[in-house]
Amino acid sequence: MRLIIYTGKGGTGKTVTSCATAIKLAGRDHRTLVLSADPAHTLGDALMVPEVGNEPLQVAPRLHAQQIDPVTELGKKYNTILSYMASVFSAKGIDETLAYEIAMLPGMTQLFSLLKIEEIWQTKAYDAVILDMPASGEALRYLYFPKLVGSIGRKLTGLAGLFAGFGRVFQPLAKIPAPSRDVIQSEMDLLDRLDSLAEIIKDNDATSIRLVANPDTFSIENAKRALMSASLYGINVDLAIVNKIMAGSSDAYYDRWARFQQGKVADAKANFYPLPIREVELYETELRGIEMLSKHGDRIYGSDDPAGVFYRGKPYHFTTEGTTVRMTVQVPFSEKDDFAIERYGDQLTVSVRTAAGRVVNIVPLPVATASMKLARARLEERVLDVLFEK
């Protein structure tokens, strides 16, 4: 089974690219499900099938679509936990309605959307699942969240079970309800599912992230941060897609835009190296409906099977060694080329002189390096090795 996750800034064509990939997969006889957790409900708009909802709907042969409602998912499967959390807040005098809102911690909706993948994975009903991630620079954090929550939460749940009896004794004094046996069991079931989801996401043979960007600074920088985050979390990114590239024009205004965008495409190729990039020109009409989306899939993949893994590796790689962090970045230049490196806050600027001129790559840095200094940098065999230390 294959899981392909599309992420990118809003407006880059992420949803239509997800749908186009799903249509292409179904056309190759893969039983395919395209999922969206976007609260804007753009999946039905793209497919021109307004009936797409919280249950899988067949929209073409071997192709189903589903718009996840995370609140519904939470209510159906984990209402026991939600009710307990709300009762804790309510015991402190908070209005019951507001208590339920507070109990929905930040990231809960994204987390329960991802848990839907684990549920579908266990059914083995599909050969491929395509996930259209919400348009958010923080979205990839929730792909690592399951492993983090599973690791910490299992320890906390064990403590909750141990002290549940003591909690009942002191409940009249503390005025906080102790977790019931059902609550603890629900927590354990949730943590088991989080562990399972984490294993699926980190299996590079099964799961790939694909970046979607437009030929502009904002979306390319967003995609670079997503690439850094995925590399940091050990999730494979196998492809980047640049949509909405303008063709050259006899009109001076549009031709300037086309030349500007070509420069941004060149920047993307240097910045995402060695990740393969697919380029798609701007369409003459709105990209909607299964027929148009099928053409979009053909332009992206041609004769290739979208289920394939197009790249295996980590353009950015981070390792922690005691009080140091080592970052390696693959760059498309030989070790003989001159290069300069400077740090500006949470970014690293790498400038390399090549036969075609000077190329600059701006690499986002992980939070762990914020309190560290740049100690050393060297370029060997197209790999830049940078060391940060406290």
Secondary structure, DSSP 8 states (H G I E B T S, - for coil): -EEEEEEE-TTSSHHHHHHHHHHHHHHTT--EEEEE--TT-HHHHHHT-TT--SS-EEEETTEEEEE--HHHHHHHH-HHHHHHHHHHHHHTT--HHHHHHHHS-TTHHHHHHHHHHHHHHHHT--SEEEEE--S-TTTTHHHHHHHHHHHHHHHHHHHHHHHHHHHHHHHHHH------HHHHHHHHHHHHHHHHHHHHHT-TTTEEEEEEE-SSHHHHHHHHHHHHHHHHHT--EEEEEEEEE----SSHHHHHHHHHHHHHHHHHHHHHTTS-EEEEE--SS---HHHHHHHHHHHHHTTS-TTS----S-SEEEEEETTEEEEEEE-SS-TTS-EEEEEETTEEEEEEEETTEEEEEEEE--GGGTT-EEEEEEEETTEEEEEEE-
